[in-house]
Amino acid sequence: MTQKEMEQQKEIERLQNKIRSLLDAYERVSLELEQLKTEQKPQKQKGRPPVKREVKERILARYRKRDTMRVISKEEGIALSTVQKIIKEASEQSRIVYVYADKEIPTTIIDASALTQRVEIENLTDDMLSRAFGIQEHPSWEDYETFLETRCMPRTRYGIKAELHRMGIDSYDPFQILEKTAGRVCGDHQYLIRMGKDWILRYDQVRKGSRKGTDRRKKLLTFMAETEREWKLDESKY
């Protein structure tokens, strides 16, 4: 093979390689273009369209004002099942369960949701002075907030800002204060313990498996005895 033929052969190989590269690039770009078209193509909505955030907030605001779910559903033009789902999810997201106890005796279980502003309680004793809400069986959200504040240092306490700063709290917030103090105040032996998710799950199972009244209280007292390590405060901290 002459020198000229060798050069021509190399040129042919170079051009063949370039063609293969161009074909590979063409195929890659084509695939990317098809994928982009697929992503941009409007997808058919399956089921009901998602509820906008502002609508959810409006539903919760109306529920907090004591509108019924059926009324909210009708006036907002949203399916009752959707309204129920929104309220249920909000309740679970903001749910807090406290055990209120007097030394070693649990007296009231407080189940509250901030987003829906609903409070349910289970009184475990007939001693009205030891209960969180005394004779009240169905406290309102305002009652709940007032009760929490009674388990904190007074807002008007001298040097309150310095005390909050020492606790690592920016402003007077009963929820944050209770996390630090467990609701202990000078003059009594009562306290509040916030319960964890696992405890709450078992608590719900006890409630679902019992009738409201004497039967439920009996089962809850048994449950409290079984889980006392989770809610009972060390006596040295009273």
FENQUI-V14115 format. One line per field, one symbol per residue. ss: DSSP state (~ for helix, > for strand, _ for the rest). phi: phi as a letter, one per 30 degrees, with the letter a starting at -180 (. if undefined). burial: # if it has 16 or more other C-alpha atoms within 10 Angstrom, else .. A space follows every 10 residues. Layout:
# FENQUI-V14115
ss: ???
phi: ???
burial: ???
This chain:
# FENQUI-V14115
ss: __~~~~~~~~ ~~~~~~~~~~ ~~~~~~~~~~ ~~~~~~~~~~ __________ __~~~~~~~~ ~~~~____~~ ~~~~~~___~ ~~~~~~~~~~ ~~~_>>>>>> >>__>>>>>> >>>____>>> >>>_______ __________ ~~~~~~~~~~ _________~ ~~~~~~~___ ___~~~~~~~ ~________> >>>>__~~~~ ~~~~~~~~__ ___~~~~~~~ ~~~~~~_~~~ ~___~~~_
phi: .ddddddddd dddddddddd dddddddddd dddddddddd decddciddd ddeddedddd dddddidddd ddeddcibee dddddddddd dddcdbbccc bchdcdcbcc cbbddchcbb bbdcbcdddc ddbiddcbdd dddddddedd cbddddddid dddddddicd bdbedddddd chidbdjbcc abbdcddddd ddddddddcb ddkddddddd ddddddcddd bddeedcd
burial: .......... .......... .......... .......... .......... .....#..## .###....#. .##......# .###.##..# #...###### ###.###### ########## ####.....# ###.....#. #..#...##. ###....... #..#...... .#.#.###.. ####....## ####.....# ..#..##... .....##.## #..#...... ###.....
